[in-house]
Amino acid sequence: MLSTPTCITTHRATLEMLQRAKVFFRFCSRLSKRVPPPKHTRQKHLLPSSLGLCRARKKTGNFHSWPITICRRMRTRTSVQPPVQLGQEIDGLLATEPPHDRIVFVSAFVALRTILRLRDPLLARFQAGCQLRLTVGIDLGGTSREVLQELLRWNCEVFVFHNPIVRATFHPKIYLFEGRNQSTLILGSNNLTDGGLYTNYEAAVRYDFDLPADAQDHRRIIDPLLQFIEPPAGATVHRLTQQLIDTLTARGMLPTELEARQNRRNQAARQQRPAEQAPANPFLAVAVPNPPLLPQAIRAQEPAAAQVQPQAQAPEQAPAPRPEGGLLLWRKTLPQTDALQVPEGTHHVGGVRLTQARFENPPGHRIDQTTYFRNLFRDFQWEHEGGGHRDQEHTFVPMRVFIRGQDYGIRNFEISHKPSGEAGQANYTTILRWGREFTPTITQENVTGTVLSLFETPDGDAPFLLELA
């Protein structure tokens, strides 16, 4: 994108300098029709249209001094995630002023958490007069019933695309922001999910158009996409209604949001679980950024379910190797209080305080302990904990535990989070409670001074591993 104003006048001295630069003559292209040249001149050299320069003519070895116009033109760039999160780009586009006249999202899979994340800014634009349209797919159980119910409440245009032929999966991802003077189109692999917008490995191309200068390019690129952007109702496309949701639900074509999340976890577990005597996994886990933590008011709108207590596993009698493939998420040297080693008559905290501990994730950036752990365990079912604190909530997370090389099996640890515990002093807000059954083990082992490491693992039964060594 040029940093110059939309139109400036360039005179003879600059044009003569450009004439001597061979690189300009290698990239000559079609003529701009904005400023017609003198009729008596003969075409010799062109300035690159990618810079939006109107054509110049050569006569008797010199360029004419009549002014030319430099105009901004379509810009194209690629975006690769996770280094660049598409969700942040969409947030920036939704904050653009003046606001867009039309916003269109097309996605094969849509997650409830993601549309709740985008709901307020999208509906603010919609209520201000922006046309809002979404085209979503329901193939492979990628979009839940709760997603469609939420979108129906928006009262905007929503279309559902589905072909019953199994080999014909609806799979496009398109994000279009159109205004009177500018338009942005993003085409890529990113679904309208937290994975697609924040954590998955994705690639996209972004087109920025200046209108009306880029109207021809805009039509050339947008027109083939109209079957998804402006889908005509027909055999494979239906306008979203309550009757359609009821019909799809009765046919078993819409999972609940909880079922959709569990299906994704089960699929990942099947892919990762090695067979007996299998060789070591040649791939290593690499950290990726997390999506932003949803505000508590929005988190409360996610579907709740009863906690599923994992079946306890007996510890190994002999030291066992730690499972492979773990990704380090946090590490801390345990003080006496976290290890439950306190003087008689003194009350301990009952667990490990999940503090910052100078831990960096990603490298070079220390974690914000006030939100880091709540976001880390965001996929588990949180509920109000009760007591005197309205903002205190908890969940239960299955973790495999190793203490000094010995496997203590899978334990279901309670994670409690209280945002008000920070109190403006950078205090911890989250604690992992050892629990009534495991507290005697921690007390007996006396893990004071050991290094506690928390890992994320590909194990579907226990996605986290707690190692004390």
Secondary structure, DSSP 8 states (H G I E B T S, - for coil): ---S-SS-B--HHHHHHHHH-HHHHHT------SS---TT-B------GGGTB----EETTEE--S--BB----EEEEEEETTS-HHHHHHHHHT-SS--SEEEEEES-B-HHHHHHHHHHHHHHHHTT-EEEEEEE-GGG-B-HHHHHHHHHTTSEEEEE--SSTT-----EEEEEE-SSEEEEEEES--BSHIIIIIS-EEEEEEEEETTTTHHHHHHHHGGGHHHHS--SSSSEEE--HHHHHHHHHTT----HHHHHHHHHHHHHHHH---TT----S-------------HHHHTTS--------------SS-----SS-EEEEEEE--TTTTT---TT----SEEE---TT-BSSTTSB--TTTHHHHHTTTS--EE--TT-TT-EEEEEEEEEEETTEEEEEEEEEEEE-GGGGTTTT---EEEE--TTTHHHHHHHT-TT-EEEEEE-S-SS-SEEEEE-
